[in-house]
Amino acid sequence: MSAVTALIAQQRAELRHRRAWILACRFASLGFAAWYLELIIIEGHNDVFFISINLFAILTGLSSLIVFNYFDPPLLIRNLHVADASLRAASLAAIDPLRGEILPHLLHDLGVPPGPERDALVASIDADELVRRTAHQLRGDRRRFGRIYLGVYLVLALGFITLVCTHESVPV
């Protein structure tokens, strides 16, 4: 398998992972909201404490912002920023067959409005322009932050679920 084919496969896998994580955040958020409704409506709990489930659902939904930033910019664009000339050349060659999948979303995130300008950029943007436009997205270590956030979130989620499941309502 050539380097370009391997990079295309890696980029497609990253796009699948991004979609899966975003979908997981949405389903988890909806799950917490459904749990809240189940406790309030079906089980008849009316303790104010259970509103925190709804707030946790909102936090979980907002976690998709971390997912967006974790996977942006895409792998092939990140590779254009490295010093290794062979990886940069292979990534540039791999971008061509994926232009329609990667670049419209990337340019939208960069603030290029839909229309002829975006279409022209998708068709003709070169590596130097991509590097210039995405340089600000590579400041800081988004991937490290995303992994730390996931670890902290999972610990908080497990603790929160345990707290809610063991909560005893105090009669008034």
N, C-alpha and C positions, 0 to 999 in steps of 0.2 A: 504494500500500500504506500503510495507516495505521501509526501509531507502535506501536500495540498488537500488530498483526499482525507487524510487523518484530521486535519484542521477543520474541514467542512463537517466531518462526523462529530468532532468535539463541540463545534458551534451549535449544531442541531441538538445535541444532547443538552447543552447549556440552555437553549431555548425551551426544551421540554421541561427541564428542571425548574426554570423560572415560572413557566405556566403552572406546573404542579404545586410549587410553593405558594403562589398567589391564590390558587384555588383552595389550597389547604387553609390559608389564613381566612378566606371568606367562609368556608364551611365551618371552621372552628368558631368564628365570630357568630355565625348563625346558630351554631350548636349551643353556645352560651346563652344567646337570646332565647332560644327555644326552651332551654333548661329553666331560665328565669320565668318564662310564661307558664311552664308546667308547674313550677313551685307555687306561683301566685294563683293561677286559675284552677288547676286540677287538684292540687294538694291543699289549697286554701291557706297557705302561709301568708300572713300579711305583715310580717316583721320588716321594718325599714332596712334591716341588715341585708336583705335579699336584693335590694336595689344595686348593691355592689356587684352582683353578677352581671347586670346590664352594663355597668361601667367597665367591667372586665371584658365584656363582649366588644365594647367600643375600642378598648386598648388592643385587643386581638386584631380587630379590623384595621387599626392604624399600623399594626406591625407589617402590613403589606407594603408600607412605605419603605421599611428597612429592606424588604425583599427586592423592591424595585432598585434601590441603591446598591444592593449587594451584587446584582447582575448587570449593572450599568457602569461603563459602556460594555458592549458585548466583547467576548473573548478575542475575536479577530481585530477589533479596534484597539483593545488593550495591547495586543501584540505589536501593533504599529509603533508603540511608544518605547519598545525595548531596543537595546543597542545591538542585539544580534541581527546582522544583516540578512542571514539566510531565513530566520524566523519571520522577519519583517517582510521579505520578498514572498515567502510562502503564504503568509497571511493576506497580503495584498492580492495575490493570485486567487486565494480562496474567497475573498470578498466578492469578486465578480459574479460567480453563479448565485450568490446569496444576497445580492444588492436589494432585490425586491422584498426580502424577508427582514433584513437588518436595518437598512438605511432609512426607510420611511419612519419607523418608530424612533430611531436615534435622532433624526432631524426634528421630529415633533418634540422630543424631550429637550432639544437644544433651542426651541422657540422658533423654528422655521415654519411659517403658516402653510397650510395646504394650498396647493395651486401650482402654477407653472414653475415658480422658483424652486419649490421642493422637488418637483418632477425632474427638472433640469439637474439639480444637485444629485439626486439619486442616480441618474444616468451618467453623470460625468465627474463627480467629485474624486479628487485624487488623494493619495496617502498624506501628503503634506497638509492639505486643507483639513482632512479628518483629524490629524494630530493637533493642528492649531485649534480646531473647534472643540475638541474633547479634552484638551489639556487640563482644564479646571476640574473635570470630573475625576481625575486621577489623584487629586490632592488628598492626602490622608489615606489610611488603609481601610477602605470600606469593607473588604472581605473579612479582615480581622474583627472589625467592629460588629459585623453581622454575626460572626460565630460567637462572640462574647454576648451579644444581645440574645441570641437563641438560647445559650446556656442559662443566662439570668432569667429569661422569660419562662423557660421550662421549669426551673426551680420555683419561681413565683406561682406559676400555674398549678403545679402539684400541691404546693402549700395552700393556695387559695381554694382549690377543690376540696382538699382535706378539711380546711376550716369550715367551708360551707356544709359539707356532709356531716360534720360533727357538731354543728351549731344547734343549740337548744334554745328555743324561743322562751323568753321570760314572760309569764302571764302578767297582765297589767291589772 
